[in-house]
Amino acid sequence: MTDFIPVAQPTLLGNEKRYVSECLDTSWISSIGPFIDRFESEFAAVCELPHAISCSNGTVALHLALLGLDIGPGDEVLVPSLTYVASANAVRYCGAEPVFLDSHREHWNLDPSDVEAKITPRTKAIMAVHLYGKPAPMAEIGDIARRRGLWVVEDAAEAIGARYRGLPVGHWSDVTAFSFFGNKVITSGEGGMVVTADENRARRIRQLKGQGQDFERRYWFPVVGYNYRMTNIQAAMGVAQLEQLPSFLTARQEIEAWYLEELAGHPQLALQVAAPDEQRVCWLFSLVLRKADEARRDALMARLRSQGIDSRPFFYPCHVLPPYRSADSSCPHAEWLGARGLSLPTWIGLERRQIRRVCSALLSALDELPPAET
Ligand SMILES: *Cc1c(COP(=O)(O)O)cnc(C)c1O
């Protein structure tokens, strides 16, 4: 029996246990405590930005980010269709509408050339998602946003540690959301962070996540807020994970290099490779089967699974999901990629020989399954 290779798993080899025990020993287990302040200031430093606000998960980080820009009923936010549903849901939580952007066929992130056509008088913001850890084309997105007077939000849930033109993700927008779910680059079990350079926006977001309470007057609530707080226990894990971030990034780079050695240049595979001015983080090593359809992709994944290898299909584009389906959404490249893409096991501790096993299983499955019409 060969070992089962999951698609993702957390690495908890640092001070996680020690710091969590410290919370239990000191009874600081709720949303006040030293690890919260430490996690926020250390995360802000990693982002090279002045303000980081912790919260309970990445989805509410996105909600808070949009609220921090005053997105509300009647507004539209441009969101790539090929993303995790939370990106779109956060827009709906504000009472606003996501308008979906098509993907770029080569880099899989939102296609800047699809933006202008989808701007209306109601459009307030563009949300850029760094899919699978690869930075979206932020320079182009920023140019359009400046010209058209739109806010920019980064959904950097999958891209902790990635850099674009020398600066960490989070620098290319007015406000950025991160996630620390168990399968992300660093984890606090569940958890999220909002970062921004703007002090007033940071204050507003901090107020909203704490039930809307006035900072100077306890139990005075000038606005309707939320309980979106992170616990000290989550933050304790976050601090321990953040200590390991540099080594995590190096390990992920090595995994990516191993995959590229095995798979780069294969005529049937399209890979998401970083441009020279990007430092992507290999959150999930992903590929697109050029000569496949959804059925062949799924058959290939089933073959891998029967050999003890887990993999993960791309997201269904949001514009085909029941809450967001509408007659006028057209994102053909997002649909093309969504049906043909899959992510391979990417986690720290994965060995060279395991990657060789994944790749040889993938390549023989490709040979055995007849190519589909494309
Ligand atoms: C994981 C993820 C989120 C949501 O984060 P949670 O912490 O799971 O709520 C949002 N957007 C993207 C692109 C993600 O991958």
The ligand as a MOL file (V3000), in Angstrom:
LIG
                    3D

  0  0  0     0  0            999 V3000
M  V30 BEGIN CTAB
M  V30 COUNTS 15 15 0 0 0
M  V30 BEGIN ATOM
M  V30 1 C -9.7100 31.0320 1.2400 0
M  V30 2 C -10.1960 32.1540 0.4130 0
M  V30 3 C -11.0820 33.1290 0.9170 0
M  V30 4 C -11.8100 33.0090 2.2150 0
M  V30 5 O -11.0950 32.7560 3.3210 0
M  V30 6 P -11.7420 31.9770 4.5810 0
M  V30 7 O -10.7250 32.2320 5.6320 0
M  V30 8 O -11.8890 30.5580 4.2050 0
M  V30 9 O -13.0430 32.6480 4.9090 0
M  V30 10 C -11.3910 34.1880 0.1120 0
M  V30 11 N -10.9000 34.3140 -1.1380 0
M  V30 12 C -10.0830 33.4060 -1.6650 0
M  V30 13 C -9.5650 33.6200 -3.0500 0
M  V30 14 C -9.7180 32.2830 -0.9200 0
M  V30 15 O -8.9150 31.3520 -1.4790 0
M  V30 END ATOM
M  V30 BEGIN BOND
M  V30 1 1 1 2
M  V30 2 1 2 3
M  V30 3 2 2 14
M  V30 4 1 3 4
M  V30 5 2 3 10
M  V30 6 1 4 5
M  V30 7 1 5 6
M  V30 8 2 6 7
M  V30 9 1 6 8
M  V30 10 1 6 9
M  V30 11 1 10 11
M  V30 12 2 11 12
M  V30 13 1 12 13
M  V30 14 1 12 14
M  V30 15 1 14 15
M  V30 END BOND
M  V30 END CTAB
M  END
